[in-house]
Structures are given as C-alpha cells and as structure tokens.
Amino acid sequence: MLLNLIQIIFFNLFVWIIKPILAFGLSLLYYFTYSTIVFTDFILSLFVRDCEIRNKNFINQVRIKVNELRPYPGVYTSATDMITEKGYNLEIHQILTEDGYILTAWRMYKKINKEYQYPIVLQHGLLDSSWSWFINNTNEQTLPYILADKGYDVWLTNNRGNKYSMGHSKIPGVQYNKKYWNFSFDDIQKYDFKAIVSHVKRATQKEKVIYIGHSQGSTQAFAYLSNNIDFQENLKCFIALGPVIYIKNSKSVFLQFAVKSWIFEFTRLIGIPYFFVFDDCFNLKIGALCDMIPWIYRKFLFAITNLICGYPLQNKIDLKKFGFMVSHEPGGTSTKTLVQWMQFYRNGTFSYFDYGRSRNITEYGQSVPPKYNVENLSQLKIPKYFYIGSKDVIADEKDLQKTIPLFDPSTLQIKIINDYAHLDYVWAIDAHKRLYPDILENIEQNQTL
C-alpha cells in the first residue's frame, strides 16, 4: 500500500512538475539562442553590401559561420514527410497485437518489382524506431532507400511503446497510463514479432517475409522462434545486424553503470514507467541546439552515445547531422523492458522477467524465471546471415561464442566488419560500401530461390 502511494506520488511529480520544468528550461535556452542568432544575422545583413566591397572574404566567412548555426532544415521535417519528399510511396499501417497494443509500420516503395516474391521487414533495436534506418538520409547511404530503388517492398516496423507505436485498443491516454507501460521484453517477443510478420504477409499476400533485425530486433525474433520454431515457415531468411542473445560480457560503460547502480530498477520502483520517451517539441529543440551550438551539443551527445553503445570511430558518424539525428531519436521504451535487459546482463542468462521469488512462483510456478528455449534454435533451418562489428561492445565476442553454436552452421553465414560498433550497422556513413552490398546479395539470393 505504501509503495503504491509512493509510486503514484513520484509518477505525478515526474509527469506534471519535473517534465514541464525541464521542458520550460529547454524552451528558454532554445528561444534565447535562436533569437540571438537571428538578431546577429539581421545586423550583419544590414552591412553586407558595404562590407563585401571593403572586405569580402571576412564578411562572407562570418555570414557562413552564422548561417551554419541556424537550425538544420531536416530538424523540423517529420520523418514521413522526409520519405515522401524524396519521391517514395509511403503507407502507414496500424497493427493490432493479440494483447491489444497498436503498432505502426511504414510501408515504402517506388515501383515494386513483381518478380520479387518476398517483402522485406526492417526491425529496429532497443530505444530506436523505424526512423533509425534513415540517419544518413541520402539515397546512396540509406538502406530503405537503396532497397526501394531496387524495386523491393520495404516495411519499417515499430515495437510497442516507442514514439510511433503508442496506442492501445482498450487502454486510454497511454502516454500517462502506467497500465500501458507495464510490458517487458517478454511481451515484445511474444506479441509484436508475430503480429508484425503476420500483418506484412497478409497485407502483401505473400507466403514469407525477409526479416532484417538490428540488435533487439534480432533478439525478439530469436526469443519468439525459440518457443515457436515452426514459425520459421513464415520467414524466407533472417539477417541479423549486431545479433544479441547474451550480454554478460558487454563492455558498454553505461550498461555497466546501470547494472551496478540499479538505476532502472529504482526508476521503476518509484513509479516512472518509461524511458527516453520525449515530446516531439523536446526532440526538435535538442536537434536545433545541436546546430546552433554544435561545439557543445554535438560533442556532448556524441559522448553520451559512446557511453551507451561503445566507441565508434568518429569519422564513421557524420556529426554535422547529429542535430538531425536527435530531433527524431531516441524512440523510447518501457522502464520494465530496460530492467529486463539489466537482468540479462546481471544473471548472464536469457530468461523471462524476474519478479522476485514469491511473484515468480505466481507467474511461472517456480522461484526463478524460466529460460528461453534457445536449444531449439538449432532447428532454425532457414538461411541466416549474421553481421558483427569488431568494435561492437554490446554484441561482445565472449557472448557471441555462446550464441553462435546455438545455430545450425550449415545454414549460417557470419561476416565480421572491422572497426564497426553497435550503431554503425545503421549509422555509419560507409555502410553502403562495407555492409549493404552483402545484404543486397543475401536478399537477391533468397528472392530467386
């Protein structure tokens, strides 16, 4: 009773006081910075003509610098508009899961080649969204654009609880309803993966899909298939980018800190049910500030990213686009999902959510949570392609030594990508040269089989 009261107090404190204060402070900083830049640019513009005559090089350099500080246009462009403005067809699909959650999928294409039999599903990782695949946002560097230009039917799907999949058929006011956020990784794998694949098949009237999962996007497929191995009949092939099952040896600084400090467990205990779920305005202002004050915000946010996901080589990430990135990212998830990932790390197992001894007996009929049936993955006979970065601190080499033997080697191909970290599969500016050609080859082989 007392714990419930404390949770209610902290939840309302967080939602109605702390968040608005942070948003108000950010707004003041944003508008002050923006007004200063616009005013400075206006004053300079009054003297442009005279100054260009006297000192053309100097004033031009000053104006270039000032204009660089103006918000990058992509910051204010919605993700869906960004796709359609490039000439791609886009359909927004709502997917209802068996437990009532409403997921959102983006179907994009140019002209679907009828010779291609299988649609392609791109599933994001933890705290990401369907937008994560568009970080570089050029036709040459962006995997969804590359696939659509080739004539493929491309589906970008979202798990429950991220910024694009926040809906439920029975629970009202989901963003402020703790009942909605009471889901874990177990629910994502059990309901979302199946619903996504089934919907894409039904909408396209195809027998199978080609599934590409990044990070948790691969993990949720592994988990579901370990319990429902016959579901592989719905997949033509499985491409995993940074595949993850075990994370006991992860070298992520943030993950190690979170495990030792029990920060997510404490956050959930005091009644804050979600993490990294921001209002669009909050993201936009952070993105704009990255372009207004790049020497502070770009470097700071890049450092935060490194602490969470490892240390990618800086020349693989276009820092000039960091404002564009953070204006749409992260996608967010439930605190309970993050707590379960902490349990994966702390226990070194791939198990269901650990509620504690007494609740486990109620939920599972035993004092410890059951493990996923990963031994069944040896029966996964469809073609599998694993891409692993040598600098990936989430999919660590020691953990992969436990993961890879779970699969039939006769249907598994593994490629190590030198100097790639955990986000480089979708963020790296050279992925279109070092990774995507292999993925295209995998897809083409399975489209014609």
Solvent accessible surface area in square Angstrom, and as a share of the most:
residue,aa,sasa,rsa
1,M,198,0.89
2,L,124,0.62
3,L,84,0.42
4,N,85,0.44
5,L,95,0.47
6,I,64,0.32
7,Q,37,0.17
8,I,90,0.46
9,I,96,0.49
10,F,76,0.32
11,F,17,0.07
12,N,60,0.31
13,L,65,0.32
14,F,38,0.16
15,V,7,0.04
16,W,155,0.54
17,I,86,0.43
18,I,70,0.36
19,K,37,0.16
20,P,60,0.38
21,I,110,0.56
22,L,108,0.54
23,A,42,0.33
24,F,131,0.55
25,G,37,0.35
26,L,20,0.10
27,S,20,0.13
28,L,103,0.51
29,L,72,0.36
30,Y,19,0.07
31,Y,121,0.46
32,F,147,0.61
33,T,13,0.08
34,Y,84,0.32
35,S,64,0.42
36,T,67,0.39
37,I,15,0.08
38,V,54,0.31
39,F,129,0.54
40,T,56,0.33
41,D,10,0.05
42,F,113,0.47
43,I,64,0.32
44,L,37,0.19
45,S,51,0.33
46,L,104,0.52
47,F,104,0.43
48,V,29,0.17
49,R,196,0.72
50,D,75,0.39
51,C,25,0.15
52,E,63,0.28
53,I,139,0.71
54,R,175,0.64
55,N,77,0.39
56,K,124,0.52
57,N,119,0.61
58,F,123,0.51
59,I,4,0.02
60,N,45,0.23
61,Q,111,0.49
62,V,39,0.22
63,R,58,0.21
64,I,87,0.44
65,K,130,0.55
66,V,15,0.09
67,N,66,0.34
68,E,99,0.44
69,L,37,0.18
70,R,101,0.37
71,P,22,0.14
72,Y,92,0.35
73,P,100,0.63
74,G,12,0.11
75,V,0,0.00
76,Y,105,0.40
77,T,32,0.19
78,S,53,0.34
79,A,4,0.03
80,T,41,0.24
81,D,70,0.36
82,M,9,0.04
83,I,0,0.00
84,T,65,0.38
85,E,131,0.59
86,K,67,0.28
87,G,53,0.51
88,Y,7,0.03
89,N,68,0.35
90,L,38,0.19
91,E,55,0.25
92,I,88,0.45
93,H,35,0.16
94,Q,105,0.47
95,I,4,0.02
96,L,112,0.56
97,T,5,0.03
98,E,129,0.58
99,D,48,0.25
100,G,9,0.08
101,Y,15,0.06
102,I,48,0.24
103,L,1,0.00
104,T,12,0.07
105,A,0,0.00
106,W,3,0.01
107,R,36,0.13
108,M,0,0.00
109,Y,45,0.17
110,K,84,0.36
111,K,173,0.73
112,I,56,0.29
113,N,54,0.28
114,K,193,0.82
115,E,141,0.63
116,Y,52,0.20
117,Q,83,0.37
118,Y,25,0.10
119,P,3,0.02
120,I,0,0.00
121,V,0,0.00
122,L,0,0.00
123,Q,0,0.00
124,H,7,0.03
125,G,1,0.01
126,L,48,0.24
127,L,28,0.14
128,D,16,0.08
129,S,0,0.00
130,S,0,0.00
131,W,0,0.00
132,S,3,0.02
133,W,7,0.02
134,F,0,0.00
135,I,0,0.00
136,N,4,0.02
137,N,31,0.16
138,T,39,0.22
139,N,50,0.26
140,E,118,0.53
141,Q,34,0.15
142,T,2,0.01
143,L,1,0.01
144,P,0,0.00
145,Y,0,0.00
146,I,23,0.12
147,L,0,0.00
148,A,1,0.01
149,D,71,0.37
150,K,97,0.41
151,G,7,0.06
152,Y,1,0.00
153,D,13,0.07
154,V,0,0.00
155,W,0,0.00
156,L,0,0.00
157,T,1,0.00
158,N,0,0.00
159,N,5,0.02
160,R,3,0.01
161,G,0,0.00
162,N,2,0.01
163,K,42,0.18
164,Y,55,0.21
165,S,1,0.01
166,M,51,0.23
167,G,15,0.14
168,H,29,0.13
169,S,61,0.39
170,K,174,0.74
171,I,18,0.09
172,P,100,0.63
173,G,57,0.55
174,V,18,0.11
175,Q,40,0.18
176,Y,98,0.37
177,N,40,0.20
178,K,69,0.29
179,K,146,0.62
180,Y,0,0.00
181,W,3,0.01
182,N,86,0.44
183,F,1,0.00
184,S,3,0.02
185,F,0,0.00
186,D,18,0.09
187,D,35,0.18
188,I,1,0.01
189,Q,6,0.03
190,K,107,0.46
191,Y,40,0.15
192,D,0,0.00
193,F,1,0.00
194,K,69,0.29
195,A,14,0.11
196,I,1,0.01
197,V,0,0.00
198,S,35,0.22
199,H,25,0.11
200,V,0,0.00
201,K,48,0.20
202,R,158,0.58
203,A,41,0.31
204,T,17,0.10
205,Q,166,0.74
206,K,77,0.33
207,E,138,0.62
208,K,54,0.23
209,V,0,0.00
210,I,0,0.00
211,Y,2,0.01
212,I,0,0.00
213,G,0,0.00
214,H,4,0.02
215,S,12,0.07
216,Q,5,0.02
217,G,0,0.00
218,S,0,0.00
219,T,0,0.00
220,Q,0,0.00
221,A,0,0.00
222,F,0,0.00
223,A,0,0.00
224,Y,16,0.06
225,L,0,0.00
226,S,0,0.00
227,N,53,0.27
228,N,58,0.30
229,I,27,0.14
230,D,105,0.54
231,F,27,0.11
232,Q,25,0.11
233,E,120,0.54
234,N,27,0.14
235,L,1,0.00
236,K,34,0.14
237,C,0,0.00
238,F,0,0.00
239,I,0,0.00
240,A,0,0.00
241,L,0,0.00
242,G,0,0.00
243,P,0,0.00
244,V,3,0.01
245,I,1,0.00
246,Y,25,0.09
247,I,4,0.02
248,K,94,0.40
249,N,54,0.27
250,S,1,0.01
251,K,118,0.50
252,S,1,0.01
253,V,70,0.40
254,F,55,0.23
255,L,17,0.08
256,Q,57,0.25
257,F,110,0.46
258,A,0,0.00
259,V,12,0.07
260,K,161,0.68
261,S,51,0.33
262,W,128,0.45
263,I,64,0.33
264,F,4,0.02
265,E,35,0.16
266,F,118,0.49
267,T,22,0.13
268,R,83,0.30
269,L,86,0.43
270,I,21,0.11
271,G,4,0.03
272,I,26,0.13
273,P,15,0.09
274,Y,6,0.02
275,F,46,0.19
276,F,56,0.24
277,V,6,0.03
278,F,63,0.26
279,D,68,0.35
280,D,90,0.46
281,C,83,0.50
282,F,53,0.22
283,N,5,0.03
284,L,50,0.25
285,K,31,0.13
286,I,31,0.16
287,G,0,0.00
288,A,0,0.00
289,L,0,0.00
290,C,0,0.00
291,D,4,0.02
292,M,1,0.01
293,I,27,0.14
294,P,26,0.16
295,W,153,0.54
296,I,91,0.46
297,Y,36,0.14
298,R,40,0.15
299,K,131,0.55
300,F,117,0.49
301,L,32,0.16
302,F,18,0.07
303,A,48,0.37
304,I,62,0.31
305,T,22,0.13
306,N,15,0.07
307,L,65,0.32
308,I,38,0.19
309,C,21,0.13
310,G,2,0.02
311,Y,124,0.47
312,P,14,0.09
313,L,75,0.37
314,Q,102,0.45
315,N,113,0.58
316,K,14,0.06
317,I,7,0.03
318,D,41,0.21
319,L,30,0.15
320,K,148,0.63
321,K,36,0.15
322,F,2,0.01
323,G,0,0.00
324,F,4,0.02
325,M,1,0.00
326,V,23,0.13
327,S,3,0.02
328,H,11,0.05
329,E,13,0.06
330,P,35,0.22
331,G,1,0.01
332,G,3,0.03
333,T,7,0.04
334,S,0,0.00
335,T,0,0.00
336,K,11,0.05
337,T,0,0.00
338,L,6,0.03
339,V,6,0.03
340,Q,0,0.00
341,W,15,0.05
342,M,7,0.03
343,Q,21,0.09
344,F,4,0.02
345,Y,33,0.13
346,R,59,0.21
347,N,75,0.38
348,G,14,0.13
349,T,35,0.20
350,F,5,0.02
351,S,10,0.07
352,Y,48,0.18
353,F,3,0.01
354,D,47,0.24
355,Y,55,0.21
356,G,32,0.31
357,R,170,0.62
358,S,89,0.57
359,R,106,0.39
360,N,2,0.01
361,I,88,0.44
362,T,110,0.64
363,E,82,0.37
364,Y,60,0.23
365,G,62,0.59
366,Q,75,0.33
367,S,34,0.22
368,V,96,0.55
369,P,17,0.11
370,P,42,0.27
371,K,132,0.56
372,Y,5,0.02
373,N,60,0.31
374,V,17,0.10
375,E,111,0.50
376,N,40,0.20
377,L,0,0.00
378,S,51,0.33
379,Q,89,0.39
380,L,0,0.00
381,K,115,0.49
382,I,20,0.10
383,P,40,0.25
384,K,0,0.00
385,Y,12,0.04
386,F,1,0.00
387,Y,8,0.03
388,I,7,0.04
389,G,4,0.04
390,S,58,0.37
391,K,96,0.40
392,D,8,0.04
393,V,26,0.15
394,I,25,0.13
395,A,4,0.03
396,D,10,0.05
397,E,124,0.56
398,K,124,0.53
399,D,2,0.01
400,L,12,0.06
401,Q,114,0.51
402,K,103,0.44
403,T,1,0.01
404,I,47,0.24
405,P,99,0.62
406,L,33,0.17
407,F,6,0.02
408,D,25,0.13
409,P,114,0.72
410,S,95,0.61
411,T,37,0.22
412,L,23,0.11
413,Q,107,0.47
414,I,71,0.36
415,K,81,0.34
416,I,100,0.51
417,I,4,0.02
418,N,93,0.47
419,D,37,0.19
420,Y,0,0.00
421,A,1,0.01
422,H,9,0.04
423,L,17,0.08
424,D,0,0.00
425,Y,0,0.00
426,V,5,0.03
427,W,20,0.07
428,A,0,0.00
429,I,57,0.29
430,D,32,0.16
431,A,0,0.00
432,H,44,0.19
433,K,148,0.63
434,R,80,0.29
435,L,0,0.00
436,Y,5,0.02
437,P,63,0.39
438,D,38,0.20
439,I,0,0.00
440,L,24,0.12
441,E,89,0.40
442,N,9,0.05
443,I,0,0.00
444,E,73,0.33
445,Q,76,0.34
446,N,0,0.00
447,Q,2,0.01
448,T,108,0.63
449,L,131,0.65
